């Protein structure tokens, strides 16, 4: 884990890339805390499930109700990114629910994590992340803590490394290269996720804070790639 000294920072963004939920800019006070240097890996999560017998959300059958009141029984599975044929496809075309997709089978039946022990664990719900964190004696960081740690003193910067676009200069992180969502040139070396610590850490010693995929936080963010935190004991 990396020690993150507390302080005050301006949270959010008001530039042209900012989403509505990143505004308005506001000042936040953060206390000292510790944060995992990398995402939780398949190796880490396997140790948890072997010790506890835990079953993730994506490994459980579930039911839901259609607008007309029809009850649907659904086999366990999760959303998997599917490369569409062209850039006219919408979000609903990028993601497909695949029965049997879970952290052990990232792309569904026929896929596995053999040889990917150091890749970030995926198909993890908020409930799964909280269960894992409690087992470790840690917790999910708040959204404010996550942004503060990602910025690592770079006030007003667009990315953890500064303002240079991800497609310019040296490879900085695992990201989509080419024309999203239908053409990926894999310039960063990977068509999907990458093992942890493949790219430079930020000033706080934290890896992959700028890309890969969504990192889980305690304040409502979906936990796709987990990274845990721990308060300073006083």
C-alpha positions, -999 to 999 in steps of 0.1 A, spaced: 0 0 0 10 36 -5 7 63 22 -14 93 10 -8 123 32 -40 143 37 -47 178 25 -71 200 7 -79 199 -31 -104 211 -56 -125 182 -67 -142 179 -101 -136 195 -134 -151 223 -156 -132 218 -188 -147 206 -221 -142 169 -213 -159 171 -179 -192 153 -174 -221 170 -156 -216 149 -125 -181 163 -122 -194 198 -116 -193 222 -99 -158 224 -87 -156 222 -49 -130 221 -22 -126 189 -2 -105 182 29 -89 147 29 -74 130 60 -43 108 58 -50 73 45 -33 43 28 -43 30 -7 -34 -1 -26 -7 6 -51 -24 -16 -77 -59 -30 -85 -69 -62 -68 -56 -90 -90 -70 -124 -100 -44 -139 -77 -56 -118 -48 -93 -125 -53 -86 -162 -58 -70 -163 -23 -102 -147 -9 -126 -171 -25 -105 -201 -15 -104 -189 21 -141 -180 24 -160 -199 -3 -174 -166 -15 -197 -165 -46 -197 -133 -66 -229 -115 -78 -221 -126 -114 -220 -162 -104 -256 -162 -91 -288 -167 -110 -312 -137 -106 -346 -125 -116 -360 -92 -129 -393 -77 -139 -401 -63 -174 -422 -31 -178 -453 -52 -185 -449 -70 -152 -435 -102 -166 -410 -119 -142 -379 -132 -159 -356 -158 -144 -320 -152 -156 -290 -175 -155 -259 -161 -139 -237 -140 -161 -223 -105 -167 -218 -78 -193 -189 -84 -217 -176 -57 -241 -183 -67 -277 -165 -49 -306 -192 -36 -330 -188 -35 -368 -186 3 -370 -187 35 -351 -225 39 -356 -232 14 -329 -246 27 -296 -237 17 -260 -262 -11 -261 -243 -26 -289 -209 -24 -271 -220 -44 -241 -237 -79 -243 -250 -99 -213 -232 -132 -215 -244 -162 -194 -215 -177 -176 -193 -146 -177 -177 -139 -143 -143 -132 -128 -131 -167 -136 -144 -166 -172 -140 -129 -182 -154 -133 -218 -178 -161 -208 -176 -199 -212 -144 -210 -229 -124 -182 -215 -104 -183 -182 -77 -165 -162 -50 -190 -165 -17 -171 -170 -35 -139 -160 -29 -141 -123 -15 -105 -122 -44 -90 -143 -70 -69 -124 -100 -90 -113 -131 -81 -133 -169 -87 -131 -169 -76 -95 -199 -59 -81 -199 -33 -53 -211 -61 -29 -182 -83 -39 -157 -55 -35 -170 -47 0 -169 -84 10 -133 -87 -2 -123 -54 15 -137 -66 49 -118 -99 45 -86 -79 40 -93 -56 69 -95 -26 45 -123 -6 28 -131 10 -5 -118 45 -9 -143 73 -12 -147 90 -46 -130 121 -31 -100 100 -18 -97 83 -51 -96 115 -71 -72 131 -46 -48 102 -48 -51 101 -86 -42 138 -89 -13 134 -65 -7 171 -62 -13 179 -99 -40 205 -92 -62 214 -122 -46 187 -145 -68 166 -167 -50 133 -162 -29 117 -134 3 124 -154 -7 160 -165 -24 174 -196 -7 155 -224 -34 135 -243 -32 97 -238 -25 92 -275 6 115 -275 41 109 -263 51 78 -244 26 51 -235 11 61 -202 -16 35 -195 -38 8 -208 -64 24 -230 -83 21 -262 -60 29 -292 -76 36 -326 -112 44 -333 -135 35 -305 -154 13 -303 -147 -7 -334 -110 -5 -341 -83 -11 -315 -47 -9 -327 -34 -22 -293 -6 3 -294 -2 -1 -256 4 -38 -261 -31 -51 -251 -65 -53 -267 -83 -56 -233 -69 -51 -198 -32 -54 -189 -13 -69 -160 -8 -45 -131 24 -23 -130 28 -24 -168 29 14 -170 45 42 -148 30 50 -114 19 85 -105 37 107 -80 20 89 -51 33 55 -63 -1 43 -75 -5 24 -108 -32 25 -134 -50 55 -120 -56 69 -154 -72 41 -175 -78 3 -177 -114 6 -165 -136 19 -137 -121 16 -102 -144 9 -73 -151 36 -47 -173 36 -16 -195 65 -27 -216 49 -54 -191 40 -82 -193 5 -98 -165 -17 -87 -150 -31 -119 -113 -30 -110 -109 -28 -72 -84 -8 -53 -87 -7 -16 -79 19 11 -72 19 48 -76 47 73 -48 58 95 -53 44 130 -49 70 157 
